[in-house]
C-alpha cells in the first residue's frame, strides 16, 4: 500500500478530497491527519485542489510504503516502493 499523510486542516483538505475521487483510493482520518491510501500510485492534480504555492509545497506530512516521484506546479505523484509488500 502507498500512503500519503496530510494534516487535517482547511488548507490541506482539498488534496485529500481530490485524491478521494479516484475509486482506487481511500481517505480516512488518523489522529490529526488525513490518510490517503492506494494500492498503486497516488496522483493529485494541483489545479483541481485550488492550492496556492505555499500550501501546495508544504502539504505532505509523510509518506509510507512509497516515495514522492513528482511534486511540481502541475501534480503530486506518490509511487509505491518496490520493496514494500
Biopython code that builds the backbone (N, CA, C, O; Angstrom):
import numpy as np
from Bio.PDB.StructureBuilder import StructureBuilder

atoms = [
    (1, "UNK", "N", (0.819, -1.187, 0.000)),
    (1, "UNK", "CA", (0.000, 0.000, 0.000)),
    (1, "UNK", "C", (0.864, 1.252, 0.000)),
    (1, "UNK", "O", (1.937, 1.291, 0.603)),
    (2, "UNK", "N", (0.382, 2.250, -0.676)),
    (2, "UNK", "CA", (1.024, 3.559, -0.717)),
    (2, "UNK", "C", (0.163, 4.501, 0.117)),
    (2, "UNK", "O", (-1.045, 4.599, -0.102)),
    (3, "UNK", "N", (0.776, 5.189, 1.062)),
    (3, "UNK", "CA", (0.022, 6.066, 1.950)),
    (3, "UNK", "C", (0.659, 7.454, 1.976)),
    (3, "UNK", "O", (1.872, 7.606, 2.122)),
    (4, "UNK", "N", (-0.198, 8.453, 1.830)),
    (4, "UNK", "CA", (0.197, 9.849, 1.926)),
    (4, "UNK", "C", (-0.544, 10.444, 3.109)),
    (4, "UNK", "O", (-1.754, 10.258, 3.239)),
    (5, "UNK", "N", (0.162, 11.155, 3.970)),
    (5, "UNK", "CA", (-0.449, 11.814, 5.118)),
    (5, "UNK", "C", (-0.411, 13.322, 4.919)),
    (5, "UNK", "O", (0.631, 13.892, 4.596)),
    (6, "UNK", "N", (-1.558, 13.958, 5.116)),
    (6, "UNK", "CA", (-1.638, 15.421, 5.124)),
    (6, "UNK", "C", (-2.359, 15.830, 6.412)),
    (6, "UNK", "O", (-3.273, 15.147, 6.874)),
    (7, "UNK", "N", (-1.935, 16.935, 6.966)),
    (7, "UNK", "CA", (-2.557, 17.433, 8.185)),
    (7, "UNK", "C", (-4.014, 17.775, 7.907)),
    (7, "UNK", "O", (-4.323, 18.397, 6.891)),
    (8, "UNK", "N", (-4.902, 17.374, 8.795)),
    (8, "UNK", "CA", (-6.342, 17.607, 8.611)),
    (8, "UNK", "C", (-6.695, 19.028, 9.052)),
    (8, "UNK", "O", (-7.246, 19.250, 10.130)),
    (9, "UNK", "N", (-6.357, 19.979, 8.183)),
    (9, "UNK", "CA", (-6.714, 21.385, 8.375)),
    (9, "UNK", "C", (-7.292, 21.893, 7.056)),
    (9, "UNK", "O", (-7.085, 21.297, 5.999)),
    (10, "UNK", "N", (-8.020, 23.008, 7.141)),
    (10, "UNK", "CA", (-8.707, 23.541, 5.960)),
    (10, "UNK", "C", (-7.807, 23.680, 4.739)),
    (10, "UNK", "O", (-8.224, 23.353, 3.628)),
    (11, "UNK", "N", (-6.594, 24.154, 4.923)),
    (11, "UNK", "CA", (-5.698, 24.389, 3.789)),
    (11, "UNK", "C", (-5.357, 23.116, 3.023)),
    (11, "UNK", "O", (-5.244, 23.140, 1.797)),
    (12, "UNK", "N", (-5.192, 22.006, 3.736)),
    (12, "UNK", "CA", (-4.724, 20.774, 3.099)),
    (12, "UNK", "C", (-5.835, 19.789, 2.731)),
    (12, "UNK", "O", (-5.588, 18.846, 1.978)),
    (13, "UNK", "N", (-7.033, 19.984, 3.238)),
    (13, "UNK", "CA", (-8.138, 19.060, 2.935)),
    (13, "UNK", "C", (-8.417, 18.888, 1.447)),
    (13, "UNK", "O", (-8.763, 17.784, 1.026)),
    (14, "UNK", "N", (-8.278, 19.944, 0.628)),
    (14, "UNK", "CA", (-8.545, 19.757, -0.804)),
    (14, "UNK", "C", (-7.691, 18.663, -1.460)),
    (14, "UNK", "O", (-8.135, 18.037, -2.423)),
    (15, "UNK", "N", (-6.487, 18.426, -0.960)),
    (15, "UNK", "CA", (-5.667, 17.354, -1.529)),
    (15, "UNK", "C", (-6.330, 16.004, -1.308)),
    (15, "UNK", "O", (-6.408, 15.188, -2.227)),
    (16, "UNK", "N", (-6.807, 15.770, -0.097)),
    (16, "UNK", "CA", (-7.474, 14.508, 0.203)),
    (16, "UNK", "C", (-8.794, 14.391, -0.556)),
    (16, "UNK", "O", (-9.154, 13.306, -1.013)),
    (17, "UNK", "N", (-9.506, 15.494, -0.688)),
    (17, "UNK", "CA", (-10.779, 15.476, -1.413)),
    (17, "UNK", "C", (-10.575, 15.129, -2.883)),
    (17, "UNK", "O", (-11.336, 14.342, -3.445)),
    (18, "UNK", "N", (-9.564, 15.702, -3.503)),
    (18, "UNK", "CA", (-9.274, 15.399, -4.905)),
    (18, "UNK", "C", (-8.824, 13.942, -5.038)),
    (18, "UNK", "O", (-9.262, 13.241, -5.950)),
    (19, "UNK", "N", (-7.962, 13.489, -4.145)),
    (19, "UNK", "CA", (-7.485, 12.105, -4.194)),
    (19, "UNK", "C", (-8.631, 11.117, -4.017)),
    (19, "UNK", "O", (-8.620, 10.048, -4.627)),
    (20, "UNK", "N", (-9.612, 11.454, -3.199)),
    (20, "UNK", "CA", (-10.722, 10.534, -2.916)),
    (20, "UNK", "C", (-11.621, 10.294, -4.126)),
    (20, "UNK", "O", (-12.418, 9.356, -4.121)),
    (21, "UNK", "N", (-11.508, 11.117, -5.151)),
    (21, "UNK", "CA", (-12.315, 10.919, -6.361)),
    (21, "UNK", "C", (-11.841, 9.722, -7.178)),
    (21, "UNK", "O", (-12.578, 9.217, -8.025)),
    (22, "UNK", "N", (-10.625, 9.268, -6.930)),
    (22, "UNK", "CA", (-10.121, 8.052, -7.568)),
    (22, "UNK", "C", (-10.729, 6.858, -6.843)),
    (22, "UNK", "O", (-10.556, 6.727, -5.631)),
    (23, "UNK", "N", (-11.439, 5.982, -7.560)),
    (23, "UNK", "CA", (-12.107, 4.857, -6.893)),
    (23, "UNK", "C", (-11.141, 3.867, -6.235)),
    (23, "UNK", "O", (-11.563, 3.063, -5.403)),
    (24, "UNK", "N", (-9.867, 3.912, -6.590)),
    (24, "UNK", "CA", (-8.882, 3.006, -6.000)),
    (24, "UNK", "C", (-8.169, 3.620, -4.797)),
    (24, "UNK", "O", (-7.212, 3.048, -4.275)),
    (25, "UNK", "N", (-8.638, 4.780, -4.362)),
    (25, "UNK", "CA", (-8.015, 5.494, -3.254)),
    (25, "UNK", "C", (-8.992, 5.629, -2.098)),
    (25, "UNK", "O", (-10.174, 5.916, -2.288)),
    (26, "UNK", "N", (-8.473, 5.418, -0.906)),
    (26, "UNK", "CA", (-9.273, 5.542, 0.311)),
    (26, "UNK", "C", (-8.712, 6.688, 1.150)),
    (26, "UNK", "O", (-7.497, 6.830, 1.287)),
    (27, "UNK", "N", (-9.594, 7.490, 1.700)),
    (27, "UNK", "CA", (-9.174, 8.577, 2.589)),
    (27, "UNK", "C", (-9.887, 8.392, 3.918)),
    (27, "UNK", "O", (-11.104, 8.216, 3.964)),
    (28, "UNK", "N", (-9.119, 8.434, 4.995)),
    (28, "UNK", "CA", (-9.708, 8.350, 6.335)),
    (28, "UNK", "C", (-8.888, 9.205, 7.290)),
    (28, "UNK", "O", (-7.726, 9.521, 7.037)),
    (29, "UNK", "N", (-9.518, 9.562, 8.371)),
    (29, "UNK", "CA", (-8.851, 10.373, 9.389)),
    (29, "UNK", "C", (-8.048, 9.447, 10.295)),
    (29, "UNK", "O", (-8.526, 8.390, 10.705)),
    (30, "UNK", "N", (-6.817, 9.863, 10.602)),
    (30, "UNK", "CA", (-5.965, 9.104, 11.523)),
    (30, "UNK", "C", (-5.272, 10.118, 12.422)),
    (30, "UNK", "O", (-4.303, 10.765, 12.026)),
    (31, "UNK", "N", (-5.787, 10.241, 13.633)),
    (31, "UNK", "CA", (-5.280, 11.271, 14.540)),
    (31, "UNK", "C", (-5.525, 12.633, 13.923)),
    (31, "UNK", "O", (-6.629, 12.908, 13.452)),
    (32, "UNK", "N", (-4.515, 13.492, 13.916)),
    (32, "UNK", "CA", (-4.695, 14.831, 13.338)),
    (32, "UNK", "C", (-4.440, 14.871, 11.821)),
    (32, "UNK", "O", (-4.340, 15.949, 11.235)),
    (33, "UNK", "N", (-4.336, 13.693, 11.193)),
    (33, "UNK", "CA", (-4.004, 13.618, 9.769)),
    (33, "UNK", "C", (-5.110, 12.997, 8.941)),
    (33, "UNK", "O", (-5.985, 12.303, 9.459)),
    (34, "UNK", "N", (-5.055, 13.257, 7.646)),
    (34, "UNK", "CA", (-5.865, 12.536, 6.672)),
    (34, "UNK", "C", (-4.922, 11.554, 6.003)),
    (34, "UNK", "O", (-3.859, 11.926, 5.506)),
    (35, "UNK", "N", (-5.327, 10.302, 5.999)),
    (35, "UNK", "CA", (-4.518, 9.232, 5.437)),
    (35, "UNK", "C", (-5.087, 8.890, 4.061)),
    (35, "UNK", "O", (-6.211, 8.399, 3.951)),
    (36, "UNK", "N", (-4.315, 9.149, 3.029)),
    (36, "UNK", "CA", (-4.716, 8.874, 1.651)),
    (36, "UNK", "C", (-3.992, 7.593, 1.248)),
    (36, "UNK", "O", (-2.763, 7.564, 1.187)),
    (37, "UNK", "N", (-4.754, 6.531, 0.972)),
    (37, "UNK", "CA", (-4.160, 5.217, 0.749)),
    (37, "UNK", "C", (-4.604, 4.631, -0.579)),
    (37, "UNK", "O", (-5.772, 4.732, -0.956)),
    (38, "UNK", "N", (-3.656, 4.011, -1.289)),
    (38, "UNK", "CA", (-3.954, 3.365, -2.554)),
    (38, "UNK", "C", (-3.062, 2.143, -2.722)),
    (38, "UNK", "O", (-1.969, 2.078, -2.159)),
    (39, "UNK", "N", (-3.534, 1.181, -3.499)),
    (39, "UNK", "CA", (-2.721, 0.003, -3.787)),
    (39, "UNK", "C", (-1.569, 0.395, -4.704)),
    (39, "UNK", "O", (-0.449, -0.087, -4.536)),
    (40, "UNK", "N", (-1.835, 1.255, -5.658)),
    (40, "UNK", "CA", (-0.815, 1.719, -6.595)),
    (40, "UNK", "C", (-0.382, 3.128, -6.263)),
    (40, "UNK", "O", (-0.193, 3.482, -5.099)),
    (41, "UNK", "N", (-0.229, 3.923, -7.302)),
    (41, "UNK", "CA", (0.225, 5.293, -7.093)),
    (41, "UNK", "C", (-0.913, 6.210, -6.667)),
    (41, "UNK", "O", (-2.088, 5.936, -6.910)),
    (42, "UNK", "N", (-0.532, 7.289, -6.035)),
    (42, "UNK", "CA", (-1.453, 8.361, -5.670)),
    (42, "UNK", "C", (-1.081, 9.547, -6.539)),
    (42, "UNK", "O", (0.071, 9.979, -6.552)),
    (43, "UNK", "N", (-2.060, 10.074, -7.268)),
    (43, "UNK", "CA", (-1.811, 11.187, -8.188)),
    (43, "UNK", "C", (-2.834, 12.282, -7.892)),
    (43, "UNK", "O", (-4.041, 12.045, -7.938)),
    (44, "UNK", "N", (-2.339, 13.485, -7.586)),
    (44, "UNK", "CA", (-3.210, 14.613, -7.263)),
    (44, "UNK", "C", (-2.824, 15.787, -8.148)),
    (44, "UNK", "O", (-1.679, 16.242, -8.129)),
    (45, "UNK", "N", (-3.783, 16.274, -8.920)),
    (45, "UNK", "CA", (-3.530, 17.428, -9.779)),
    (45, "UNK", "C", (-3.695, 18.706, -8.965)),
    (45, "UNK", "O", (-4.707, 18.906, -8.293)),
    (46, "UNK", "N", (-2.702, 19.547, -9.035)),
    (46, "UNK", "CA", (-2.727, 20.779, -8.244)),
    (46, "UNK", "C", (-3.903, 21.677, -8.612)),
    (46, "UNK", "O", (-4.561, 22.226, -7.728)),
    (47, "UNK", "N", (-4.170, 21.832, -9.900)),
    (47, "UNK", "CA", (-5.246, 22.716, -10.344)),
    (47, "UNK", "C", (-6.589, 22.335, -9.750)),
    (47, "UNK", "O", (-7.405, 23.208, -9.456)),
    (48, "UNK", "N", (-6.828, 21.042, -9.570)),
    (48, "UNK", "CA", (-8.096, 20.579, -9.008)),
    (48, "UNK", "C", (-8.214, 20.901, -7.517)),
    (48, "UNK", "O", (-9.323, 20.964, -6.986)),
    (49, "UNK", "N", (-7.087, 21.103, -6.844)),
    (49, "UNK", "CA", (-7.123, 21.389, -5.405)),
    (49, "UNK", "C", (-7.337, 22.861, -5.105)),
    (49, "UNK", "O", (-7.848, 23.212, -4.041)),
    (50, "UNK", "N", (-6.951, 23.718, -6.028)),
    (50, "UNK", "CA", (-7.040, 25.161, -5.790)),
    (50, "UNK", "C", (-5.983, 25.676, -4.828)),
    (50, "UNK", "O", (-6.073, 26.813, -4.364)),
    (51, "UNK", "N", (-4.978, 24.855, -4.521)),
    (51, "UNK", "CA", (-3.931, 25.251, -3.571)),
    (51, "UNK", "C", (-2.952, 26.237, -4.200)),
    (51, "UNK", "O", (-2.567, 26.101, -5.362)),
    (52, "UNK", "N", (-2.567, 27.215, -3.418)),
    (52, "UNK", "CA", (-1.540, 28.173, -3.831)),
    (52, "UNK", "C", (-0.166, 27.580, -3.524)),
    (52, "UNK", "O", (-0.065, 26.560, -2.842)),
    (53, "UNK", "N", (0.883, 28.214, -4.023)),
    (53, "UNK", "CA", (2.254, 27.691, -3.885)),
    (53, "UNK", "C", (2.630, 27.277, -2.467)),
    (53, "UNK", "O", (3.042, 26.137, -2.248)),
    (54, "UNK", "N", (2.498, 28.171, -1.513)),
    (54, "UNK", "CA", (2.949, 27.877, -0.151)),
    (54, "UNK", "C", (2.225, 26.683, 0.447)),
    (54, "UNK", "O", (2.833, 25.862, 1.134)),
    (55, "UNK", "N", (0.941, 26.584, 0.191)),
    (55, "UNK", "CA", (0.154, 25.460, 0.714)),
    (55, "UNK", "C", (0.531, 24.173, -0.013)),
    (55, "UNK", "O", (0.761, 23.142, 0.619)),
    (56, "UNK", "N", (0.591, 24.234, -1.322)),
    (56, "UNK", "CA", (0.891, 23.059, -2.143)),
    (56, "UNK", "C", (2.235, 22.437, -1.740)),
    (56, "UNK", "O", (2.328, 21.226, -1.536)),
    (57, "UNK", "N", (3.259, 23.264, -1.628)),
    (57, "UNK", "CA", (4.596, 22.741, -1.357)),
    (57, "UNK", "C", (4.861, 22.463, 0.126)),
    (57, "UNK", "O", (5.971, 22.067, 0.482)),
    (58, "UNK", "N", (3.887, 22.657, 0.979)),
    (58, "UNK", "CA", (4.045, 22.304, 2.393)),
    (58, "UNK", "C", (3.000, 21.288, 2.841)),
    (58, "UNK", "O", (2.830, 21.069, 4.040)),
    (59, "UNK", "N", (2.309, 20.675, 1.913)),
    (59, "UNK", "CA", (1.165, 19.821, 2.242)),
    (59, "UNK", "C", (1.510, 18.406, 2.682)),
    (59, "UNK", "O", (0.728, 17.792, 3.408)),
    (60, "UNK", "N", (2.633, 17.876, 2.273)),
    (60, "UNK", "CA", (2.965, 16.482, 2.591)),
    (60, "UNK", "C", (3.550, 16.392, 3.992)),
    (60, "UNK", "O", (4.593, 16.977, 4.282)),
    (61, "UNK", "N", (2.862, 15.648, 4.861)),
    (61, "UNK", "CA", (3.367, 15.433, 6.218)),
    (61, "UNK", "C", (4.261, 14.198, 6.255)),
    (61, "UNK", "O", (5.289, 14.192, 6.931)),
    (62, "UNK", "N", (3.863, 13.141, 5.518)),
    (62, "UNK", "CA", (4.647, 11.899, 5.500)),
    (62, "UNK", "C", (4.161, 11.006, 4.363)),
    (62, "UNK", "O", (3.062, 11.175, 3.834)),
    (63, "UNK", "N", (5.014, 10.055, 4.009)),
    (63, "UNK", "CA", (4.680, 9.038, 3.010)),
    (63, "UNK", "C", (5.099, 7.694, 3.588)),
    (63, "UNK", "O", (6.175, 7.568, 4.172)),
    (64, "UNK", "N", (4.252, 6.704, 3.421)),
    (64, "UNK", "CA", (4.562, 5.355, 3.896)),
    (64, "UNK", "C", (4.374, 4.382, 2.736)),
    (64, "UNK", "O", (3.372, 4.447, 2.024)),
    (65, "UNK", "N", (5.329, 3.486, 2.549)),
    (65, "UNK", "CA", (5.212, 2.472, 1.511)),
    (65, "UNK", "C", (5.377, 3.006, 0.101)),
    (65, "UNK", "O", (5.030, 2.332, -0.868)),
    (66, "UNK", "N", (5.901, 4.207, -0.016)),
    (66, "UNK", "CA", (6.079, 4.800, -1.330)),
    (66, "UNK", "C", (7.088, 5.927, -1.284)),
    (66, "UNK", "O", (7.750, 6.161, -0.273)),
    (67, "UNK", "N", (7.186, 6.617, -2.406)),
    (67, "UNK", "CA", (8.089, 7.760, -2.487)),
    (67, "UNK", "C", (7.489, 8.803, -3.407)),
    (67, "UNK", "O", (6.776, 8.468, -4.354)),
    (68, "UNK", "N", (7.770, 10.048, -3.137)),
    (68, "UNK", "CA", (7.300, 11.130, -3.991)),
    (68, "UNK", "C", (8.161, 11.112, -5.252)),
    (68, "UNK", "O", (9.373, 11.313, -5.181)),
    (69, "UNK", "N", (7.539, 10.872, -6.403)),
    (69, "UNK", "CA", (8.289, 10.833, -7.653)),
    (69, "UNK", "C", (8.112, 12.117, -8.460)),
    (69, "UNK", "O", (8.905, 12.414, -9.353)),
    (70, "UNK", "N", (7.072, 12.868, -8.138)),
    (70, "UNK", "CA", (6.857, 14.156, -8.802)),
    (70, "UNK", "C", (6.076, 15.058, -7.853)),
    (70, "UNK", "O", (5.083, 14.646, -7.253)),
    (71, "UNK", "N", (6.541, 16.280, -7.732)),
    (71, "UNK", "CA", (5.855, 17.265, -6.900)),
    (71, "UNK", "C", (6.225, 18.618, -7.462)),
    (71, "UNK", "O", (7.163, 19.267, -6.998)),
    (72, "UNK", "N", (5.488, 19.030, -8.451)),
    (72, "UNK", "CA", (5.783, 20.290, -9.117)),
    (72, "UNK", "C", (4.507, 21.119, -9.207)),
    (72, "UNK", "O", (3.523, 20.817, -8.532)),
    (73, "UNK", "N", (4.515, 22.142, -10.020)),
    (73, "UNK", "CA", (3.360, 23.038, -10.095)),
    (73, "UNK", "C", (2.146, 22.397, -10.739)),
    (73, "UNK", "O", (1.060, 22.974, -10.701)),
    (74, "UNK", "N", (2.301, 21.212, -11.334)),
    (74, "UNK", "CA", (1.199, 20.538, -12.015)),
    (74, "UNK", "C", (0.559, 19.443, -11.169)),
    (74, "UNK", "O", (-0.666, 19.373, -11.067)),
    (75, "UNK", "N", (1.378, 18.591, -10.564)),
    (75, "UNK", "CA", (0.817, 17.474, -9.813)),
    (75, "UNK", "C", (1.772, 16.918, -8.768)),
    (75, "UNK", "O", (2.977, 17.171, -8.779)),
    (76, "UNK", "N", (1.175, 16.151, -7.868)),
    (76, "UNK", "CA", (1.904, 15.401, -6.850)),
    (76, "UNK", "C", (1.676, 13.929, -7.153)),
    (76, "UNK", "O", (0.536, 13.481, -7.272)),
    (77, "UNK", "N", (2.760, 13.182, -7.277)),
    (77, "UNK", "CA", (2.662, 11.750, -7.548)),
    (77, "UNK", "C", (3.471, 11.007, -6.498)),
    (77, "UNK", "O", (4.654, 11.280, -6.298)),
    (78, "UNK", "N", (2.814, 10.062, -5.830)),
    (78, "UNK", "CA", (3.480, 9.196, -4.872)),
    (78, "UNK", "C", (3.397, 7.784, -5.445)),
    (78, "UNK", "O", (2.306, 7.243, -5.623)),
    (79, "UNK", "N", (4.556, 7.193, -5.730)),
    (79, "UNK", "CA", (4.617, 5.853, -6.305)),
    (79, "UNK", "C", (4.932, 4.834, -5.219)),
    (79, "UNK", "O", (5.657, 5.136, -4.271)),
    (80, "UNK", "N", (4.388, 3.624, -5.356)),
    (80, "UNK", "CA", (4.714, 2.581, -4.375)),
    (80, "UNK", "C", (6.184, 2.206, -4.480)),
    (80, "UNK", "O", (6.757, 2.203, -5.569)),
    (81, "UNK", "N", (6.779, 1.896, -3.358)),
    (81, "UNK", "CA", (8.164, 1.376, -3.349)),
    (81, "UNK", "C", (8.113, -0.087, -3.726)),
    (81, "UNK", "O", (7.208, -0.806, -3.305)),
    (82, "UNK", "N", (9.056, -0.528, -4.498)),
    (82, "UNK", "CA", (9.075, -1.911, -4.954)),
    (82, "UNK", "C", (9.361, -2.889, -3.838)),
    (82, "UNK", "O", (8.962, -4.050, -3.923)),
    (83, "UNK", "N", (10.048, -2.449, -2.784)),
    (83, "UNK", "CA", (10.404, -3.347, -1.683)),
    (83, "UNK", "C", (9.335, -3.422, -0.603)),
    (83, "UNK", "O", (9.560, -4.019, 0.450)),
    (84, "UNK", "N", (8.163, -2.818, -0.855)),
    (84, "UNK", "CA", (7.087, -2.825, 0.118)),
    (84, "UNK", "C", (6.015, -3.826, -0.301)),
    (84, "UNK", "O", (5.548, -3.777, -1.439)),
    (85, "UNK", "N", (5.618, -4.723, 0.583)),
    (85, "UNK", "CA", (4.593, -5.718, 0.211)),
    (85, "UNK", "C", (3.232, -5.098, -0.026)),
    (85, "UNK", "O", (2.277, -5.806, -0.343)),
]
sb = StructureBuilder()
sb.init_structure("model")
sb.init_model(0)
sb.init_chain("A")
sb.init_seg("    ")
for serial, (resi, resn, name, xyz) in enumerate(atoms, 1):
    if name == "N":
        sb.init_residue(resn, " ", resi, " ")
    sb.init_atom(name, np.array(xyz, "f"), 0.0, 1.0, " ", f" {name:<3s}", serial, name[0])
structure = sb.get_structure()
